[in-house]
Amino acid sequence: MTTHSRASRTTRERAKAERADALVEAAARLFAQHGFDGVSLEELGSAVGVSGPAVYRHFDSKRALLGAILLRASDDLLTGGRRVTAAGYDAQRCLRELVDFHVDFAVRGADVIRVQDRDLTRLSDEDRGTVRRLQREYMELWVDALRAVHPDRGDTDLRVRAHAGFGLINSTPYVVRTRREVAVDAETDALLRQILSEMAYAALASP
């Protein structure tokens, strides 16, 4: 294969990957606004400048596209959480960094949270199982971090705290709906992050 041919293939592969990423982002937005059943292939394709059938060049089905949204989000959370817990912070700092990390995800990924809340059951059995496994592993990072802060608390107590913290932080989509639906300037965005981080950390760190 010539250098030109390899370069052309690389360019095509990069363009295909970028189109797939654009489809995932557009689908998250549209599914959040209208629900999985409320969005057609034609609307998904139109959102990224292709025909409806062209979506099949990137995903086998609309359900596979839904899986890509939630699998990517779950993997990103676990990867980011592991990065925080591997940084060598003391117990209080580790918990605060986890809170700040999740707040950033929730503010940026409000669409994904709404999709998860509404359409998780629409995933294929395989994708749903993988999403749940990734989320359990992410939960365990939080339980371990909370155990370091509250060594006298049992596992049930720590899991309740973690779930409550997620519930508070993941309320973001319902506080401001989404950034596309409500004009959120930089000052409001920073205030939202601060309030969520301070409230969640105060609740989780409380004796």
N, C-alpha and C positions, 0 to 999 in steps of 0.2 A: 504494500500500500504506500502510495506517495505521501510526502509531507502535506501536500495540498489536500489530499483525500482525508488524511487523519484530522487535519484542522477543520475541514468541512463537517466531518462526523462529530467532532467535539463541539462545534458551534451548534449543530442540530440538537445534540444531546443536552447542551446547556439551555437552549431555547425550550426544549420539551420539559425540562425540569422546572424552568421558570413558569411555564404555562400551568403545570401541575400545581405549583405553589400558589399561583394566582387563583386557580379553581378552588383550592382548599380555603383560601381567605374569603373568596366571594361566597362560597357555599356556607361558611360559618355565619356570615352576615345575613344571607337570605334565609337560612334555616332559623336563625335567631328571630328574625322579623316575622316570618310566615309559618314556621313549623316545617318539618320534613315533608309532610304530605302536601303542603301548600306551595311547593316550589317544583317547577317542571324542569326537565333537561334543557329545554329551549331557553328558559330563563337563566339557568346556570351557564350555558354556553354564551349567551348574549352578554352576560356580566363580564366576560373576559375576551369578547370579540370573536367568538367562534360559533359555529352552528351547534344545535343540541346534540346531534349524533357524533360530532367531533369530540365530545366529552369522553366517549368510549375509547379514544386513543390513549387516554391517561388513566381512566378508572373503569373497571368492569361494569359498574352499576352505580346508581345514585346511593345505594346503601354502602358500597365500598368507599365512596367519597365521604359519607358520614363517618365511616370507620377511620378514614385518614385524619379527619379533624380531631376526633377524640383520642386516637392512639398517639398522634403527635403531641397533643396537649399533655397527656398523661406521662409520656416519655420525657417531655421537656421539664415537667414538674419534678420527676424523680431524679433526672440528671442534675438539675439546679439544686435540689435539696441535698443530694450527695455532695455536691461541691461545697455547700455551706458547712455541712457537718464534718467534712474532711479538712476544714481550714484550721483547726486547732484552737478555736475560740474557747474561752471559759464558758461555763454553763449558761449564765445569764446572757452573755453576748451571743452565743449560738442560738438561743431561743429568739432573741431580738432579730438576728439576721434572717432566721427562717420566716419570721412574721413579715419582715420587710420584703423578702423575696416573694412570698405568696401574695402580698398586697400588690406588688408590681405586676405579677401575673394576672391577678383579678381585675385590675384597672385596665390593663392592656387587652385582656382576653375576655371582656364582659360577654361578647357574642358566644364564645365557646362555653361559658358557664351556663348561659341560657339554653344552648343546644343540649348540653349534658343533662340539665334538669328535665327537659321536655322529651328528648328523643333517645336517651340511652337504650331504652328497651327495643328500639328499632334496629340496633346493630345486629349483625350476624352473631351466632353463638360463639364463634371463634374470636371475633373482635371484642365482643362484650367480655369474654373470659380474660382476654389479654388486658383490656382496660382495667378491669377489676383487680387483676394481679398487680399491675403497675401502681394502682392507687393504694392497694394494701401495703406495698413496699414503701411508698411515700409516707403513708400513715405511720409506719414503724419508725421512720426517721424522726417524726415528731414525738412519738411516744418515748423514744430513747432520749431526745433532748429534754422533754418534760421530766423524765425520771431523774435526770441529772440536777434539775432545779428543785424537784420535790422527791427526794429519795425515800421519804416515808410513805408515799402514796402507792396504792396498788395499781395493777394494770388496768382494771376497769375504770378507776378514777381518772387515770391518765388518758385513756381513750375517749372518755366523755369530754374531758377538757379539750382534747385535740379536735374532736368533731364540733364542739361548740365554737372553737376558734375559727374553723373552716366556715361554719355557718355565718358567723359575723362578717368575716372578710368577703365571702362569696355573695354577700348581699349586694355587692357593688352594682350588678346589672339592674337591680330593682330600686336602687337609690337614685341613679342618674339614667336609668334605662341603658342607652348606649351613647357613645360620643357622637355617633352620626345622627341620633335623634334629638339630642340636646346639645346646644353649643357649650362646650366646656373649654374655657380658656386655661392658660398655663397656671394662673393663680388658683383657680378653682380645683384644677387637677392636683396641684401640690397640697392644697388644704384637704382634699379627699384622702390622699395617701396618708397624710399626717394623722387625721382623725382615725382612720381604720387601723393604722399601725399602733397608735397609742392605746386605743380601746382594746384591741386584741391582745397586745402585750400585757397590759394591766390585768386583764381577765386571766390570762394564762399563767402569769407569774405570781398571781395572788396566792397567799398561803391557803 
